[in-house]
């Protein structure tokens, strides 16, 4: 029984790990913090996996647990957004070499999101992941109207950072 | 086209396979120890309960009972300690229940609410203990003055000032302790909580 649960968890989590990586990338600014947060999210998702009934999609449930961990449970502060680690730098060089516009846009987008506050990060992330306002308000625990108002403000902030 | 739209295209097209973590690595991670805020709140909370509980072990009961008897407040001390004991049990229970109710599968706002409530339980517990200390000090001082009425006015004022100073130092140290421990631990959470709660007030 336990082995089954572990196996299902590993399959589900591995298949959806890109959601967790994206969240780690917007809430941390270096590889070591990224790995730390990834590990904490893995622990939290596993600890609560028994409560996941399967009446919703695993990914929907994962968004909630992973965002909650990043916003409320994770201890390290991401105050110093200027910190860049080596992999970040090599990433930049690579992007220039290939002159890949989309890659550069993606990099700018992540850097811009990292400058938002934690709640705005969650809002923008859920928007980028095409989540409905119902799902967003449900995940964060705010009303639908408030989610819309706050989303517009977060998007405006993001646009200003991207296009000053 | 909206400036965000072209960035969103880049977002949608990002390569999702670059940072693949294998099942073996995930397995290792899921078995490792959590270092979440909730765990720390529980550990620190338990330390506070234990430390305050143990502080009574350092009191020489025979000696102090004799003093209470002399001052005629032995009954008051005994009854008040029974009440305090009941309060301690109530708070331990409440702390445990609150801690258990923290669930990362709740929505973000409820989760933060649960964390803040759990921490507030310990804070109230500590301040009730300090309050009790203040009451005991006041009662002992008052009764001492009544018993030893040969205190001069100057001595009385001096003793009161000393007492107030002592209480202020204890309260100050407790406040500092909270600023340090919970300040570091919960600064980010409070900021996010305020950000989220602000929406409902607008």
Interface residues (C-beta under 8 A of the other chain):
Chain A: X6 X9 X10 X11 X13 X14 X17 X18 X21 X38 X39 X40 X42 X43 X44 X45 X46 X47 X48 X51 X52 X61 X64 X65 X67 X68 X69 X71 X72 X73 X74 X75 X77 X102 X103 X105 X106 X108 X109 X117 X118 X119 X122 X128 X138 X139 X140 X141 X142 X143 X146 X149 X150 X155 X158 X159 X162 X163
Chain B: X3 X4 X6 X7 X8 X9 X10 X11 X12 X13 X14 X16 X17 X19 X20 X21 X22 X23 X26 X27 X29 X30 X32 X33 X34 X35 X36 X37 X38 X40 X103 X104 X105 X106 X107 X108 X109 X110 X111 X112 X115 X185 X187 X188 X189 X191 X192 X195 X196 X199 X200 X202
